[in-house]
Amino acid sequence: MERTYLEYSDPHGAEHKFYEVTVDGSDLTIRYGRIGSEGQQQAKTFPTPEQATAEAAKKIAEKRRKKYEDAVQGVRQKRTVVRREITESRVTVKKTAPLLWRFNSGATAFGIFVDAQQAWVGNEDGEVYALTLDGELNLKFKLPDGVKCLVRDGQWTFAGCDDGNVYDLSGKLPFVAYEVDSQAALLWLDVYQGILGAGDVQGGVYAFDAESDQQWGNVSGEADGTWMVRVDDVGVYYGHSEGVGMFDRASGLALWECKTRGDVLFGWQEGASVYAGTSAGLVQRFSKAGQHEADYQCDGGILSCATSGGGQFVFAGDSAGAVYCFTADGTRLWKLGSGCGSALSMQYFQERLYLVTTTGFLAAVDASAEAIASAQQGVTPQVRDVKLALMEARAPQTTLPIITDAGGGTVLLCVREGGKLRVRAVGEGYLAWNVQFPRDLREEGARYVVDGLLDAGGFYRVVGEPRRLNN
């Protein structure tokens, strides 16, 4: 048996890939993908060992021409992962918030998203759970690395992970929608209208399109820790150790920057304002034009914040496990203990405040005026602990099922363009747009089938699970 292992690293940090060729008699096996992943595997049997060896030599020569080099598997380290260091206060808040239910995901949780159907939690073990708003477990996903954040772009739900991948969780199985390779560890991600905004530990802010191609990048020479990244149709808003600011979404041109009191540890946007939670115990509100509008004073460093619709109420969570609510003008209405750790992310929805915490809980707080008034008097409902049921975890695809008939599905073709592999729709009725498709599953000349395509604004996103068409 003869094995050749090659690696390629883009000098600009955009791609880090491997390519492995193994010949065993008449059998040729090729494995390729992103360094740190298992990649995709293909196998073929030839009539003679000589033919298998010749095909292997051809494939290896092609990769060498593309600047792949001999390497030792495992020598290159996976990307650096930075966990937020949190020193939680031992001073506890005597009165607790009115928790309706809580679910222990099993590990510290940063990711949360809530809509009319489900509440999602993603934790540092790479596990994502979806529960009904009444706290019944629905779905479980298992991703290769810790979940940094959960975001929604239109009807698509994405999980940004420590491995630099952003996984689409909208189908039956997750797949890699974006790949973000950078020299520094990523801290936060946001997706809006196909544009991915990313912040890293060195104070960098980046924008990527739906093909994971970097549109622009800005690295501050003085700042570090870009824990706040929010994107809208105009700009990318960020927060780090030097304050908050905005870059033009299309060009990356810096439009404004404002100092904050303390390092920015979290960010939120609502309407025409952005909110920065800081280490100085403040949530500071700025207009999207860069004017300081209001402050919301808490009693400890802010790890998370959120608002109700229109910014009528502002919520915050500090490092002592306390949760706060303010009116828009900065008047504090209440402060209560979470009862399940410090909130690392939060979202308000239909008079409930949903939290994910340092202890791994997803919890639903009854934030109605009546329930809060009772809690301030020390009267809270009996919290229901949601049990972790046995459930099959949905993991990302590393290979595609092979079919011989497209049936009524939409056929896609993988083509090479400008040195990169692109996936396009075949047939009438589709524009010559790129299809957002897992890069580690692309192969030049291959055809794929999906249930359909949806216009995502200049590119297509797939409907249904991709299959490999072989006929």
C-alpha positions in Angstrom: 0.0 0.0 0.0 1.3 3.5 -0.9 0.0 6.7 0.6 0.7 10.3 -0.3 -0.5 13.1 1.9 -0.5 16.8 0.7 -1.6 20.1 2.3 -2.2 23.5 0.9 -2.4 26.8 2.8 -3.5 30.0 1.2 -0.8 32.7 2.1 -3.6 35.1 2.9 -5.2 32.6 5.3 -8.3 31.9 3.2 -8.0 28.1 2.8 -6.2 25.3 4.6 -6.8 22.0 2.8 -5.5 18.4 2.6 -5.4 15.8 -0.2 -4.6 12.2 0.5 -4.1 9.5 -2.1 -3.8 5.8 -1.2 -3.1 2.9 -3.7 -3.7 -0.6 -2.4 -3.3 -3.0 -5.3 -6.0 -2.1 -7.9 -7.9 0.1 -5.4 -7.5 3.9 -5.4 -8.8 5.9 -2.5 -8.8 9.7 -2.4 -9.6 11.7 0.7 -9.7 15.5 0.7 -11.2 18.4 2.6 -10.4 21.0 5.2 -7.5 20.4 7.6 -8.9 19.4 11.0 -11.9 17.6 9.4 -12.4 14.1 8.2 -13.1 15.4 4.7 -14.7 13.5 1.9 -13.6 10.1 0.5 -13.9 8.6 -2.9 -12.8 5.1 -3.9 -12.4 3.4 -7.3 -11.2 -0.1 -8.4 -9.1 -0.3 -11.6 -8.6 -3.4 -13.8 -4.9 -3.5 -12.9 -2.6 -2.1 -10.1 -0.6 -0.3 -12.8 -3.7 1.7 -13.9 -4.5 2.6 -10.3 -0.9 3.8 -9.7 -1.0 5.8 -12.9 -4.2 7.5 -12.0 -2.8 8.3 -8.5 0.3 9.9 -10.0 -1.9 12.0 -12.3 -4.0 13.3 -9.3 -0.9 14.0 -7.2 0.7 15.9 -10.1 -2.4 18.0 -10.5 -2.4 19.0 -6.8 1.3 19.8 -6.8 0.8 22.2 -9.7 -1.8 23.9 -7.5 0.9 24.4 -4.8 0.0 21.5 -2.6 3.0 20.2 -0.7 4.0 17.0 1.1 3.1 17.2 4.8 2.7 15.0 7.9 -0.9 14.6 8.9 -1.7 16.1 12.3 1.4 18.4 12.4 -0.6 21.5 11.5 -2.6 22.5 14.5 -6.3 23.3 14.3 -7.3 26.9 14.7 -6.9 28.5 18.1 -10.0 28.6 20.1 -10.6 31.4 22.6 -13.2 30.8 25.4 -14.4 33.8 27.3 -12.8 33.9 30.7 -15.6 34.6 33.2 -15.1 35.2 36.9 -18.5 34.9 38.4 -19.3 36.9 41.5 -20.0 34.9 44.7 -22.5 37.6 45.7 -25.9 36.2 44.7 -29.1 38.1 44.1 -31.6 37.1 46.9 -34.7 37.2 44.7 -34.8 35.2 41.5 -36.6 35.7 38.2 -39.8 33.8 37.6 -38.5 30.8 35.6 -41.1 28.8 33.7 -38.8 26.0 32.6 -35.1 25.3 32.1 -33.1 22.8 30.1 -29.6 21.8 30.9 -27.7 21.4 27.6 -24.7 19.9 29.4 -22.0 22.5 28.7 -21.5 26.3 28.9 -23.9 27.9 26.3 -23.4 31.0 24.1 -25.8 30.3 21.3 -29.5 31.2 21.4 -32.2 31.9 18.9 -36.0 32.1 19.5 -38.9 32.3 17.0 -42.6 31.5 17.1 -42.0 27.8 16.9 -38.8 27.0 18.8 -36.1 28.1 21.2 -32.6 27.0 20.3 -29.5 26.6 22.4 -25.9 25.8 21.3 -23.1 24.9 23.7 -19.3 24.6 23.9 -19.5 20.8 23.2 -20.9 21.5 19.7 -24.4 20.4 20.7 -27.5 22.3 19.4 -30.9 21.6 20.8 -34.3 23.0 19.6 -37.2 23.0 22.1 -40.8 24.2 21.8 -41.6 27.4 23.6 -43.2 25.3 26.2 -40.0 23.5 26.8 -40.4 20.2 24.9 -37.3 18.8 23.2 -37.6 18.7 19.4 -34.2 18.4 17.7 -30.6 17.7 18.5 -27.6 18.5 16.3 -24.0 17.5 16.9 -21.4 19.8 15.3 -17.6 19.2 15.2 -16.7 22.1 17.6 -18.1 24.5 20.1 -21.0 26.8 19.2 -20.2 30.5 19.4 -23.6 31.8 18.3 -26.9 31.0 16.6 -28.2 33.4 14.0 -31.2 33.6 11.6 -31.0 35.0 8.1 -34.5 34.9 6.5 -35.8 31.4 7.0 -32.3 29.9 7.5 -30.8 29.1 10.9 -27.0 29.1 11.2 -24.6 28.0 13.9 -21.2 29.7 14.1 -18.6 27.4 15.5 -15.1 27.4 17.0 -13.8 25.5 13.9 -14.5 28.6 11.8 -17.4 27.0 10.0 -20.9 28.3 9.9 -23.4 25.4 9.7 -26.8 25.6 8.0 -29.3 23.9 10.4 -32.4 24.5 8.2 -32.5 21.0 6.7 -32.6 17.4 8.0 -28.8 17.4 8.3 -26.5 20.3 8.9 -24.0 21.3 6.3 -21.2 23.9 6.1 -22.6 27.1 4.6 -19.6 29.3 5.3 -15.9 28.6 6.0 -14.0 31.4 7.8 -10.2 30.8 7.9 -8.1 33.3 9.6 -4.9 33.3 11.6 -6.7 34.5 14.8 -9.4 32.8 16.8 -13.0 33.8 16.0 -15.2 35.3 18.7 -18.5 36.2 17.1 -20.4 35.8 13.8 -23.5 37.3 12.3 -25.3 36.6 8.9 -27.6 39.0 7.1 -28.8 38.8 3.5 -26.0 36.3 2.7 -23.2 38.4 4.1 -21.3 37.0 7.0 -19.7 39.3 9.5 -16.9 37.9 11.8 -14.9 39.3 14.7 -11.7 37.8 16.0 -9.5 37.9 19.1 -7.1 40.4 17.5 -9.8 43.1 17.1 -10.3 42.2 13.5 -13.7 42.6 11.6 -14.3 40.8 8.3 -17.1 40.4 5.8 -17.6 37.2 3.6 -20.0 36.5 0.8 -22.1 33.4 0.4 -19.1 31.6 -1.2 -17.0 32.3 1.8 -14.9 34.6 -0.2 -13.6 37.5 1.9 -15.0 40.8 0.8 -12.9 42.9 3.1 -11.1 42.9 6.4 -10.1 45.5 9.0 -7.7 44.7 11.8 -7.2 47.4 14.5 -3.6 47.8 15.7 -4.6 48.8 19.2 -7.8 46.8 19.9 -8.5 43.2 20.8 -11.4 41.0 21.4 -14.2 41.7 18.9 -17.0 40.1 20.8 -19.7 42.3 19.1 -20.6 41.8 15.4 -24.0 42.8 14.0 -24.9 43.2 10.3 -27.7 44.9 8.6 -28.4 46.0 5.0 -26.1 49.0 5.3 -23.2 48.2 7.7 -21.3 45.8 9.9 -21.3 47.1 13.5 -18.6 45.9 15.9 -17.4 46.3 19.5 -14.0 45.5 21.0 -11.6 46.8 23.7 -11.5 50.2 22.0 -15.3 50.8 21.7 -17.9 50.4 19.0 -18.0 51.4 15.4 -19.4 50.7 11.9 -17.9 49.7 8.5 -19.8 50.0 5.3 -21.1 46.6 4.4 -20.1 46.6 0.8 -16.7 48.3 0.9 -15.4 47.9 4.4 -14.8 51.6 4.7 -14.8 52.8 8.3 -17.8 55.2 8.9 -17.5 55.9 12.6 -16.1 54.8 15.9 -17.0 55.7 19.5 -15.3 55.0 22.8 -17.2 53.0 25.4 -16.7 52.8 29.1 -15.0 49.5 29.5 -14.3 46.8 26.9 -17.3 45.6 24.8 -18.3 42.1 25.8 -21.5 41.7 23.8 -23.6 43.5 21.3 -27.2 43.8 20.1 -29.0 45.8 17.4 -32.7 46.9 17.2 -34.1 49.3 14.7 -31.8 52.3 14.3 -29.7 51.6 17.3 -26.9 49.3 18.5 -26.3 48.3 22.1 -22.9 47.5 23.6 -22.6 45.6 26.9 -19.3 46.5 28.6 -17.0 45.4 31.3 -17.8 48.6 33.2 -21.3 47.3 34.0 -23.0 49.4 31.3 -25.2 48.8 28.3 -24.5 51.7 26.1 -26.9 52.6 23.2 -25.6 54.3 20.0 -27.5 55.4 16.9 -26.4 53.6 13.8 -25.0 57.0 12.7 -22.6 56.9 15.7 -24.3 59.2 18.3 -24.3 58.1 21.9 -28.0 57.9 23.0 -28.4 56.3 26.4 -26.7 54.3 29.2 -28.2 51.5 31.3 -26.3 51.0 34.5 -25.9 47.6 36.1 -23.9 46.3 39.1 -21.4 44.1 37.3 -19.7 43.4 33.9 -22.2 42.8 31.2 -22.0 39.5 29.5 -25.2 39.8 27.4 -28.0 42.2 26.4 -31.2 42.3 24.3 -34.2 44.5 23.8 -37.9 44.1 23.2 -39.3 45.2 19.9 -38.6 48.8 19.1 -36.2 49.0 22.1 -39.1 49.7 24.5 -37.3 47.6 27.1 -33.6 46.8 27.5 -32.4 43.7 29.2 -28.9 42.8 30.5 -27.2 39.9 32.2 -24.1 40.4 34.4 -21.3 38.2 35.8 -23.0 37.8 39.1 -26.0 35.9 37.6 -28.3 38.9 37.7 -30.7 39.8 35.0 -31.9 43.5 34.6 -34.7 45.3 32.8 -34.7 49.0 31.9 -37.0 51.4 30.1 -35.7 52.9 26.9 -34.6 56.1 28.7 -32.4 54.2 31.2 -34.7 53.8 34.2 -34.0 50.5 35.9 -37.3 48.5 36.4 -35.9 45.4 38.1 -33.0 43.2 38.9 -33.4 39.5 39.7 -31.2 36.4 39.9 -31.4 34.1 36.9 -31.4 31.0 39.1 -29.2 29.1 36.7 -25.9 30.9 36.2 -24.8 34.1 34.4 -26.5 34.8 31.0 -24.1 34.6 28.1 -26.8 35.4 25.6 -30.4 36.3 25.7 -33.5 37.1 23.6 -36.9 38.6 24.4 -40.0 37.1 22.7 -43.7 37.5 23.5 -43.2 38.6 27.2 -40.6 36.0 27.9 -36.9 36.5 28.3 -34.9 33.4 27.1 -31.4 33.0 28.5 -28.5 30.7 27.9 -25.9 30.5 30.7 -22.5 29.7 32.0 -23.9 26.5 33.5 -25.3 25.4 30.2 -29.0 26.1 30.7 -31.6 27.4 28.3 -34.2 29.0 30.5 -37.5 30.8 29.9 -38.3 33.7 32.2 -41.8 35.1 32.5 -41.1 38.8 31.9 -44.7 39.9 32.2 -45.4 42.8 34.6 -47.5 40.6 36.8 -44.9 37.8 37.1 -42.1 40.2 37.7 -44.0 42.0 40.5 -44.6 38.7 42.2 -41.0 37.8 41.9 -40.0 41.1 43.5 -42.1 40.0 46.5 -40.3 36.6 46.5 -43.1 34.7 44.9 -42.1 32.6 41.8 -43.7 29.7 40.0 -42.3 26.1 40.4 -39.7 25.9 37.7 -40.0 22.8 35.4 -36.7 21.1 34.6 -36.8 19.7 31.1 -35.3 16.2 30.9 -32.6 15.3 28.4 -34.3 12.6 26.4 -32.5 10.0 24.2 -32.5 11.5 20.8 -30.5 10.8 17.6 -28.1 13.7 17.0 -28.0 15.1 13.4 -24.4 15.5 12.3 -22.9 17.3 9.3 -22.7 15.3 6.0 -19.2 14.2 5.1 -20.3 12.2 2.0 -23.4 12.4 -0.2 -25.8 9.6 -1.1 -25.5 8.6 -4.7 -28.6 8.5 -7.0 -28.9 7.6 -10.7 -32.2 9.5 -11.4 -32.8 13.2 -10.6 -36.6 12.6 -10.6 -38.3 15.9 -10.1 -35.3 17.5 -8.3 -33.1 20.4 -9.4 -29.8 19.4 -10.9 -26.6 21.4 -10.0 -23.2 21.3 -11.7 -19.9 22.0 -10.1 -17.6 24.0 -12.4 -14.2 25.6 -12.0 -14.1 29.3 -12.4 -11.2 31.6 -11.8 -9.4 28.7 -9.9 -12.3 28.1 -7.6 -15.1 25.6 -7.6 -18.6 27.0 -8.1 -22.0 25.2 -8.1 -24.6 26.4 -10.5 -28.2 25.3 -11.4 -28.7 23.3 -14.7 -31.8 23.9 -16.8 -34.1 26.7 -17.7 -35.6 29.1 -15.2 -32.5 29.8 -13.2 -30.1 32.7 -13.3 -26.4 32.1 -13.6 -26.0 32.6 -9.8 -23.8 30.6 -7.5 -25.5 28.1 -5.2 -24.4 28.0 -1.6 -23.1 24.5 -1.3 -20.7 22.8 1.1 -17.2 23.4 -0.3 -15.8 20.2 1.1 -18.3 18.2 -0.9 -17.6 19.9 -4.3 -15.8 18.1 -7.1 -15.2 19.6 -10.5 -17.6 18.2 -13.1 -19.8 16.5 -10.5 -23.6 16.8 -10.6 -25.9 17.1 -7.6 -29.6 17.0 -7.0 -31.6 19.0 -4.5 -35.3 19.4 -3.9 -35.2 23.0 -5.1 -33.5 26.4 -4.9 -34.6 29.6 -3.2 -33.6 33.1 -4.2 -31.4 34.5 -1.4 -30.7 37.8 -3.1 -27.9 37.4 -5.7 -27.3 33.7 -5.0 -29.3 30.5 -4.3 -29.7 28.5 -1.2 -30.7 24.8 -1.4 -34.0 23.2 -0.3 -33.7 19.6 0.8 -30.7 17.3 1.2 -28.0 17.3 -1.5 -27.4 14.0 -3.4 -24.7 13.1 -5.9 -26.1 12.3 -9.4 -24.2 9.5 -11.0 -25.6 8.5 -14.4 
